[in-house]
Amino acid sequence: MATKGNKPGGAWHEDGKIVDGKVVSLGRDVQFKIGQHLRTMYDEVVKQGVPDQLSNLLSQLDSASEAKKTDDDKSAG
């Protein structure tokens, strides 16, 4: 993680170089390519959507949470 000043924070230094004995830096073109690939992979995951089984489970959890909140409100009032 980057830090202010010239002190390493974990394995990363302010300028993005690794500070574990070796200094390695990625060029802008490599960073750009990695960003493109990450965006492509993320878009594919988003397009897949949420499976019905998981969506149903989330709905059940929301309903249970709302019921508990309603019960808590009645108890407090």
C-alpha positions, 0 to 999 in steps of 0.5 A: 500500500502506498504511503506518504513520504518515503516510508514503505507501507507494506510491500509497496512504496509511494511510486508503485515500486516493490520494496522487498529487496528488489525494485520492479516497476511496470511501464504505463503500457503494461499497466494499461494492458492489465487494466484492459484485461481486468475490465474485460473480466469484470464485465464478463462476470457482471453479465453472468448475473446472480444465480436464481438460487442465490437471489432467492436466498438473498430475498429470504434474508431480506425478509427475515431482516425486515421481520426482525426489525419490525419485531424489535421496533414493536418491543422498543415502543 
